[in-house]
Amino acid sequence: MKQYFLAVSTVLVILFLMFVVAPMLFSAKNDLAVLASIIILLFVVPSIAVFSIKKFKTWSVKK
């Protein structure tokens, strides 16, 4: 059950960051907001995905 919850929550968080937060910041007039959106797309989203994959693998092995 926790693997299912991890997969669903990871997908929802990544979709929210990629399609709601990053475009909203990227369309801002402030340079700092554009930089924040680039950081979210290039660093935060992949790190969440890698963390979730590592957790999923460790939980799969412990069965």
mmCIF file as gemmi writes it, N, C-alpha and C atoms, coordinates in Angstrom:
data_model
loop_
_atom_site.group_PDB
_atom_site.id
_atom_site.type_symbol
_atom_site.label_atom_id
_atom_site.label_alt_id
_atom_site.label_comp_id
_atom_site.label_asym_id
_atom_site.label_entity_id
_atom_site.label_seq_id
_atom_site.pdbx_PDB_ins_code
_atom_site.Cartn_x
_atom_site.Cartn_y
_atom_site.Cartn_z
_atom_site.occupancy
_atom_site.B_iso_or_equiv
_atom_site.pdbx_formal_charge
_atom_site.auth_seq_id
_atom_site.auth_asym_id
_atom_site.pdbx_PDB_model_num
ATOM 1 N N . MET Axp A 1 ? 0.821 -1.198 0 1 0 ? 1 A 1
ATOM 2 C CA . MET Axp A 1 ? 0 0 0 1 0 ? 1 A 1
ATOM 3 C C . MET Axp A 1 ? 0.862 1.258 0 1 0 ? 1 A 1
ATOM 4 N N . LYS Axp A 2 ? 1.969 1.217 0.758 1 0 ? 2 A 1
ATOM 5 C CA . LYS Axp A 2 ? 2.809 2.407 0.802 1 0 ? 2 A 1
ATOM 6 C C . LYS Axp A 2 ? 3.527 2.628 -0.524 1 0 ? 2 A 1
ATOM 7 N N . GLN Axp A 3 ? 3.786 1.557 -1.281 1 0 ? 3 A 1
ATOM 8 C CA . GLN Axp A 3 ? 4.387 1.731 -2.602 1 0 ? 3 A 1
ATOM 9 C C . GLN Axp A 3 ? 3.41 2.419 -3.548 1 0 ? 3 A 1
ATOM 10 N N . TYR Axp A 4 ? 2.156 2.037 -3.473 1 0 ? 4 A 1
ATOM 11 C CA . TYR Axp A 4 ? 1.129 2.67 -4.297 1 0 ? 4 A 1
ATOM 12 C C . TYR Axp A 4 ? 0.989 4.144 -3.93 1 0 ? 4 A 1
ATOM 13 N N . PHE Axp A 5 ? 0.963 4.438 -2.635 1 0 ? 5 A 1
ATOM 14 C CA . PHE Axp A 5 ? 0.851 5.822 -2.182 1 0 ? 5 A 1
ATOM 15 C C . PHE Axp A 5 ? 2.061 6.641 -2.619 1 0 ? 5 A 1
ATOM 16 N N . LEU Axp A 6 ? 3.252 6.054 -2.536 1 0 ? 6 A 1
ATOM 17 C CA . LEU Axp A 6 ? 4.461 6.75 -2.968 1 0 ? 6 A 1
ATOM 18 C C . LEU Axp A 6 ? 4.416 7.056 -4.46 1 0 ? 6 A 1
ATOM 19 N N . ALA Axp A 7 ? 3.998 6.091 -5.258 1 0 ? 7 A 1
ATOM 20 C CA . ALA Axp A 7 ? 3.94 6.301 -6.706 1 0 ? 7 A 1
ATOM 21 C C . ALA Axp A 7 ? 2.921 7.373 -7.071 1 0 ? 7 A 1
ATOM 22 N N . VAL Axp A 8 ? 1.737 7.305 -6.487 1 0 ? 8 A 1
ATOM 23 C CA . VAL Axp A 8 ? 0.685 8.273 -6.812 1 0 ? 8 A 1
ATOM 24 C C . VAL Axp A 8 ? 1.062 9.667 -6.329 1 0 ? 8 A 1
ATOM 25 N N . SER Axp A 9 ? 1.569 9.773 -5.111 1 0 ? 9 A 1
ATOM 26 C CA . SER Axp A 9 ? 1.914 11.098 -4.589 1 0 ? 9 A 1
ATOM 27 C C . SER Axp A 9 ? 3.095 11.704 -5.338 1 0 ? 9 A 1
ATOM 28 N N . THR Axp A 10 ? 4.047 10.878 -5.753 1 0 ? 10 A 1
ATOM 29 C CA . THR Axp A 10 ? 5.175 11.389 -6.535 1 0 ? 10 A 1
ATOM 30 C C . THR Axp A 10 ? 4.708 11.937 -7.873 1 0 ? 10 A 1
ATOM 31 N N . VAL Axp A 11 ? 3.86 11.197 -8.54 1 0 ? 11 A 1
ATOM 32 C CA . VAL Axp A 11 ? 3.346 11.662 -9.834 1 0 ? 11 A 1
ATOM 33 C C . VAL Axp A 11 ? 2.554 12.954 -9.67 1 0 ? 11 A 1
ATOM 34 N N . LEU Axp A 12 ? 1.73 13.028 -8.643 1 0 ? 12 A 1
ATOM 35 C CA . LEU Axp A 12 ? 0.938 14.241 -8.426 1 0 ? 12 A 1
ATOM 36 C C . LEU Axp A 12 ? 1.808 15.447 -8.093 1 0 ? 12 A 1
ATOM 37 N N . VAL Axp A 13 ? 2.815 15.255 -7.266 1 0 ? 13 A 1
ATOM 38 C CA . VAL Axp A 13 ? 3.707 16.368 -6.916 1 0 ? 13 A 1
ATOM 39 C C . VAL Axp A 13 ? 4.498 16.834 -8.126 1 0 ? 13 A 1
ATOM 40 N N . ILE Axp A 14 ? 5.012 15.899 -8.906 1 0 ? 14 A 1
ATOM 41 C CA . ILE Axp A 14 ? 5.787 16.274 -10.093 1 0 ? 14 A 1
ATOM 42 C C . ILE Axp A 14 ? 4.905 16.991 -11.11 1 0 ? 14 A 1
ATOM 43 N N . LEU Axp A 15 ? 3.703 16.493 -11.331 1 0 ? 15 A 1
ATOM 44 C CA . LEU Axp A 15 ? 2.796 17.169 -12.263 1 0 ? 15 A 1
ATOM 45 C C . LEU Axp A 15 ? 2.425 18.564 -11.772 1 0 ? 15 A 1
ATOM 46 N N . PHE Axp A 16 ? 2.191 18.701 -10.477 1 0 ? 16 A 1
ATOM 47 C CA . PHE Axp A 16 ? 1.87 20.009 -9.912 1 0 ? 16 A 1
ATOM 48 C C . PHE Axp A 16 ? 3.034 20.979 -10.086 1 0 ? 16 A 1
ATOM 49 N N . LEU Axp A 17 ? 4.242 20.517 -9.815 1 0 ? 17 A 1
ATOM 50 C CA . LEU Axp A 17 ? 5.402 21.399 -9.954 1 0 ? 17 A 1
ATOM 51 C C . LEU Axp A 17 ? 5.654 21.773 -11.41 1 0 ? 17 A 1
ATOM 52 N N . MET Axp A 18 ? 5.486 20.804 -12.314 1 0 ? 18 A 1
ATOM 53 C CA . MET Axp A 18 ? 5.808 21.067 -13.714 1 0 ? 18 A 1
ATOM 54 C C . MET Axp A 18 ? 4.744 21.882 -14.433 1 0 ? 18 A 1
ATOM 55 N N . PHE Axp A 19 ? 3.481 21.673 -14.103 1 0 ? 19 A 1
ATOM 56 C CA . PHE Axp A 19 ? 2.418 22.301 -14.878 1 0 ? 19 A 1
ATOM 57 C C . PHE Axp A 19 ? 1.677 23.417 -14.159 1 0 ? 19 A 1
ATOM 58 N N . VAL Axp A 20 ? 1.961 23.643 -12.874 1 0 ? 20 A 1
ATOM 59 C CA . VAL Axp A 20 ? 1.303 24.732 -12.149 1 0 ? 20 A 1
ATOM 60 C C . VAL Axp A 20 ? 2.321 25.731 -11.62 1 0 ? 20 A 1
ATOM 61 N N . VAL Axp A 21 ? 3.251 25.25 -10.819 1 0 ? 21 A 1
ATOM 62 C CA . VAL Axp A 21 ? 4.175 26.163 -10.148 1 0 ? 21 A 1
ATOM 63 C C . VAL Axp A 21 ? 5.2 26.744 -11.117 1 0 ? 21 A 1
ATOM 64 N N . ALA Axp A 22 ? 5.868 25.899 -11.882 1 0 ? 22 A 1
ATOM 65 C CA . ALA Axp A 22 ? 6.921 26.383 -12.777 1 0 ? 22 A 1
ATOM 66 C C . ALA Axp A 22 ? 6.401 27.337 -13.853 1 0 ? 22 A 1
ATOM 67 N N . PRO Axp A 23 ? 5.304 27.036 -14.548 1 0 ? 23 A 1
ATOM 68 C CA . PRO Axp A 23 ? 4.813 28.016 -15.53 1 0 ? 23 A 1
ATOM 69 C C . PRO Axp A 23 ? 4.354 29.326 -14.901 1 0 ? 23 A 1
ATOM 70 N N . MET Axp A 24 ? 3.787 29.239 -13.698 1 0 ? 24 A 1
ATOM 71 C CA . MET Axp A 24 ? 3.349 30.455 -13.022 1 0 ? 24 A 1
ATOM 72 C C . MET Axp A 24 ? 4.554 31.336 -12.685 1 0 ? 24 A 1
ATOM 73 N N . LEU Axp A 25 ? 5.629 30.724 -12.213 1 0 ? 25 A 1
ATOM 74 C CA . LEU Axp A 25 ? 6.83 31.495 -11.908 1 0 ? 25 A 1
ATOM 75 C C . LEU Axp A 25 ? 7.533 31.952 -13.178 1 0 ? 25 A 1
ATOM 76 N N . PHE Axp A 26 ? 7.515 31.104 -14.207 1 0 ? 26 A 1
ATOM 77 C CA . PHE Axp A 26 ? 8.218 31.444 -15.444 1 0 ? 26 A 1
ATOM 78 C C . PHE Axp A 26 ? 7.566 32.614 -16.166 1 0 ? 26 A 1
ATOM 79 N N . SER Axp A 27 ? 6.26 32.776 -16.003 1 0 ? 27 A 1
ATOM 80 C CA . SER Axp A 27 ? 5.571 33.878 -16.672 1 0 ? 27 A 1
ATOM 81 C C . SER Axp A 27 ? 5.647 35.178 -15.875 1 0 ? 27 A 1
ATOM 82 N N . ALA Axp A 28 ? 6.29 35.154 -14.728 1 0 ? 28 A 1
ATOM 83 C CA . ALA Axp A 28 ? 6.403 36.365 -13.91 1 0 ? 28 A 1
ATOM 84 C C . ALA Axp A 28 ? 7.401 37.334 -14.535 1 0 ? 28 A 1
ATOM 85 N N . LYS Axp A 29 ? 7.275 38.579 -14.162 1 0 ? 29 A 1
ATOM 86 C CA . LYS Axp A 29 ? 8.173 39.603 -14.688 1 0 ? 29 A 1
ATOM 87 C C . LYS Axp A 29 ? 9.496 39.646 -13.916 1 0 ? 29 A 1
ATOM 88 N N . ASN Axp A 30 ? 9.519 39.041 -12.753 1 0 ? 30 A 1
ATOM 89 C CA . ASN Axp A 30 ? 10.693 39.08 -11.895 1 0 ? 30 A 1
ATOM 90 C C . ASN Axp A 30 ? 11.725 38.048 -12.353 1 0 ? 30 A 1
ATOM 91 N N . ASP Axp A 31 ? 12.983 38.457 -12.436 1 0 ? 31 A 1
ATOM 92 C CA . ASP Axp A 31 ? 14.04 37.536 -12.85 1 0 ? 31 A 1
ATOM 93 C C . ASP Axp A 31 ? 14.267 36.431 -11.827 1 0 ? 31 A 1
ATOM 94 N N . LEU Axp A 32 ? 14.073 36.75 -10.563 1 0 ? 32 A 1
ATOM 95 C CA . LEU Axp A 32 ? 14.265 35.754 -9.516 1 0 ? 32 A 1
ATOM 96 C C . LEU Axp A 32 ? 13.214 34.645 -9.61 1 0 ? 32 A 1
ATOM 97 N N . ALA Axp A 33 ? 12.003 34.998 -9.997 1 0 ? 33 A 1
ATOM 98 C CA . ALA Axp A 33 ? 10.947 33.997 -10.16 1 0 ? 33 A 1
ATOM 99 C C . ALA Axp A 33 ? 11.245 33.078 -11.338 1 0 ? 33 A 1
ATOM 100 N N . VAL Axp A 34 ? 11.775 33.642 -12.406 1 0 ? 34 A 1
ATOM 101 C CA . VAL Axp A 34 ? 12.148 32.822 -13.563 1 0 ? 34 A 1
ATOM 102 C C . VAL Axp A 34 ? 13.285 31.872 -13.183 1 0 ? 34 A 1
ATOM 103 N N . LEU Axp A 35 ? 14.237 32.37 -12.425 1 0 ? 35 A 1
ATOM 104 C CA . LEU Axp A 35 ? 15.327 31.522 -11.955 1 0 ? 35 A 1
ATOM 105 C C . LEU Axp A 35 ? 14.808 30.408 -11.046 1 0 ? 35 A 1
ATOM 106 N N . ALA Axp A 36 ? 13.851 30.737 -10.2 1 0 ? 36 A 1
ATOM 107 C CA . ALA Axp A 36 ? 13.254 29.727 -9.323 1 0 ? 36 A 1
ATOM 108 C C . ALA Axp A 36 ? 12.537 28.654 -10.13 1 0 ? 36 A 1
ATOM 109 N N . SER Axp A 37 ? 11.848 29.04 -11.19 1 0 ? 37 A 1
ATOM 110 C CA . SER Axp A 37 ? 11.155 28.041 -12.008 1 0 ? 37 A 1
ATOM 111 C C . SER Axp A 37 ? 12.145 27.135 -12.734 1 0 ? 37 A 1
ATOM 112 N N . ILE Axp A 38 ? 13.256 27.697 -13.183 1 0 ? 38 A 1
ATOM 113 C CA . ILE Axp A 38 ? 14.282 26.875 -13.831 1 0 ? 38 A 1
ATOM 114 C C . ILE Axp A 38 ? 14.896 25.902 -12.826 1 0 ? 38 A 1
ATOM 115 N N . ILE Axp A 39 ? 15.134 26.376 -11.607 1 0 ? 39 A 1
ATOM 116 C CA . ILE Axp A 39 ? 15.672 25.5 -10.561 1 0 ? 39 A 1
ATOM 117 C C . ILE Axp A 39 ? 14.691 24.379 -10.245 1 0 ? 39 A 1
ATOM 118 N N . ILE Axp A 40 ? 13.403 24.713 -10.189 1 0 ? 40 A 1
ATOM 119 C CA . ILE Axp A 40 ? 12.388 23.685 -9.93 1 0 ? 40 A 1
ATOM 120 C C . ILE Axp A 40 ? 12.4 22.632 -11.03 1 0 ? 40 A 1
ATOM 121 N N . LEU Axp A 41 ? 12.448 23.081 -12.278 1 0 ? 41 A 1
ATOM 122 C CA . LEU Axp A 41 ? 12.401 22.129 -13.389 1 0 ? 41 A 1
ATOM 123 C C . LEU Axp A 41 ? 13.669 21.291 -13.51 1 0 ? 41 A 1
ATOM 124 N N . LEU Axp A 42 ? 14.82 21.897 -13.236 1 0 ? 42 A 1
ATOM 125 C CA . LEU Axp A 42 ? 16.075 21.18 -13.457 1 0 ? 42 A 1
ATOM 126 C C . LEU Axp A 42 ? 16.586 20.404 -12.244 1 0 ? 42 A 1
ATOM 127 N N . PHE Axp A 43 ? 16.221 20.832 -11.038 1 0 ? 43 A 1
ATOM 128 C CA . PHE Axp A 43 ? 16.796 20.195 -9.858 1 0 ? 43 A 1
ATOM 129 C C . PHE Axp A 43 ? 15.763 19.564 -8.927 1 0 ? 43 A 1
ATOM 130 N N . VAL Axp A 44 ? 14.683 20.238 -8.655 1 0 ? 44 A 1
ATOM 131 C CA . VAL Axp A 44 ? 13.725 19.748 -7.662 1 0 ? 44 A 1
ATOM 132 C C . VAL Axp A 44 ? 12.944 18.548 -8.198 1 0 ? 44 A 1
ATOM 133 N N . VAL Axp A 45 ? 12.41 18.666 -9.398 1 0 ? 45 A 1
ATOM 134 C CA . VAL Axp A 45 ? 11.621 17.569 -9.975 1 0 ? 45 A 1
ATOM 135 C C . VAL Axp A 45 ? 12.465 16.299 -10.148 1 0 ? 45 A 1
ATOM 136 N N . PRO Axp A 46 ? 13.675 16.386 -10.728 1 0 ? 46 A 1
ATOM 137 C CA . PRO Axp A 46 ? 14.468 15.15 -10.825 1 0 ? 46 A 1
ATOM 138 C C . PRO Axp A 46 ? 14.878 14.573 -9.471 1 0 ? 46 A 1
ATOM 139 N N . SER Axp A 47 ? 15.153 15.43 -8.495 1 0 ? 47 A 1
ATOM 140 C CA . SER Axp A 47 ? 15.546 14.9 -7.184 1 0 ? 47 A 1
ATOM 141 C C . SER Axp A 47 ? 14.378 14.192 -6.5 1 0 ? 47 A 1
ATOM 142 N N . ILE Axp A 48 ? 13.164 14.692 -6.671 1 0 ? 48 A 1
ATOM 143 C CA . ILE Axp A 48 ? 11.987 14.007 -6.13 1 0 ? 48 A 1
ATOM 144 C C . ILE Axp A 48 ? 11.809 12.655 -6.815 1 0 ? 48 A 1
ATOM 145 N N . ALA Axp A 49 ? 11.998 12.627 -8.126 1 0 ? 49 A 1
ATOM 146 C CA . ALA Axp A 49 ? 11.851 11.372 -8.865 1 0 ? 49 A 1
ATOM 147 C C . ALA Axp A 49 ? 12.907 10.352 -8.445 1 0 ? 49 A 1
ATOM 148 N N . VAL Axp A 50 ? 14.149 10.787 -8.297 1 0 ? 50 A 1
ATOM 149 C CA . VAL Axp A 50 ? 15.222 9.869 -7.901 1 0 ? 50 A 1
ATOM 150 C C . VAL Axp A 50 ? 14.988 9.347 -6.489 1 0 ? 50 A 1
ATOM 151 N N . PHE Axp A 51 ? 14.584 10.219 -5.573 1 0 ? 51 A 1
ATOM 152 C CA . PHE Axp A 51 ? 14.3 9.793 -4.203 1 0 ? 51 A 1
ATOM 153 C C . PHE Axp A 51 ? 13.18 8.755 -4.178 1 0 ? 51 A 1
ATOM 154 N N . SER Axp A 52 ? 12.136 8.993 -4.948 1 0 ? 52 A 1
ATOM 155 C CA . SER Axp A 52 ? 11.009 8.061 -4.967 1 0 ? 52 A 1
ATOM 156 C C . SER Axp A 52 ? 11.395 6.719 -5.571 1 0 ? 52 A 1
ATOM 157 N N . ILE Axp A 53 ? 12.198 6.742 -6.609 1 0 ? 53 A 1
ATOM 158 C CA . ILE Axp A 53 ? 12.64 5.489 -7.231 1 0 ? 53 A 1
ATOM 159 C C . ILE Axp A 53 ? 13.51 4.693 -6.265 1 0 ? 53 A 1
ATOM 160 N N . LYS Axp A 54 ? 14.405 5.384 -5.545 1 0 ? 54 A 1
ATOM 161 C CA . LYS Axp A 54 ? 15.249 4.69 -4.563 1 0 ? 54 A 1
ATOM 162 C C . LYS Axp A 54 ? 14.405 4.077 -3.448 1 0 ? 54 A 1
ATOM 163 N N . LYS Axp A 55 ? 13.421 4.817 -2.949 1 0 ? 55 A 1
ATOM 164 C CA . LYS Axp A 55 ? 12.55 4.293 -1.901 1 0 ? 55 A 1
ATOM 165 C C . LYS Axp A 55 ? 11.751 3.099 -2.411 1 0 ? 55 A 1
ATOM 166 N N . PHE Axp A 56 ? 11.248 3.213 -3.631 1 0 ? 56 A 1
ATOM 167 C CA . PHE Axp A 56 ? 10.462 2.125 -4.211 1 0 ? 56 A 1
ATOM 168 C C . PHE Axp A 56 ? 11.305 0.857 -4.343 1 0 ? 56 A 1
ATOM 169 N N . LYS Axp A 57 ? 12.569 1.021 -4.765 1 0 ? 57 A 1
ATOM 170 C CA . LYS Axp A 57 ? 13.452 -0.141 -4.896 1 0 ? 57 A 1
ATOM 171 C C . LYS Axp A 57 ? 13.753 -0.77 -3.544 1 0 ? 57 A 1
ATOM 172 N N . THR Axp A 58 ? 14.009 0.057 -2.526 1 0 ? 58 A 1
ATOM 173 C CA . THR Axp A 58 ? 14.313 -0.521 -1.211 1 0 ? 58 A 1
ATOM 174 C C . THR Axp A 58 ? 13.092 -1.215 -0.627 1 0 ? 58 A 1
ATOM 175 N N . TRP Axp A 59 ? 11.918 -0.67 -0.835 1 0 ? 59 A 1
ATOM 176 C CA . TRP Axp A 59 ? 10.707 -1.31 -0.327 1 0 ? 59 A 1
ATOM 177 C C . TRP Axp A 59 ? 10.394 -2.589 -1.098 1 0 ? 59 A 1
ATOM 178 N N . SER Axp A 60 ? 10.747 -2.639 -2.373 1 0 ? 60 A 1
ATOM 179 C CA . SER Axp A 60 ? 10.494 -3.843 -3.163 1 0 ? 60 A 1
ATOM 180 C C . SER Axp A 60 ? 11.429 -4.976 -2.747 1 0 ? 60 A 1
ATOM 181 N N . VAL Axp A 61 ? 12.649 -4.664 -2.382 1 0 ? 61 A 1
ATOM 182 C CA . VAL Axp A 61 ? 13.628 -5.681 -2.005 1 0 ? 61 A 1
ATOM 183 C C . VAL Axp A 61 ? 13.307 -6.264 -0.635 1 0 ? 61 A 1
ATOM 184 N N . LYS Axp A 62 ? 12.755 -5.473 0.265 1 0 ? 62 A 1
ATOM 185 C CA . LYS Axp A 62 ? 12.517 -5.913 1.64 1 0 ? 62 A 1
ATOM 186 C C . LYS Axp A 62 ? 11.348 -6.882 1.788 1 0 ? 62 A 1
ATOM 187 N N . LYS Axp A 63 ? 10.66 -7.23 0.728 1 0 ? 63 A 1
ATOM 188 C CA . LYS Axp A 63 ? 9.509 -8.141 0.828 1 0 ? 63 A 1
ATOM 189 C C . LYS Axp A 63 ? 9.893 -9.487 1.251 1 0 ? 63 A 1
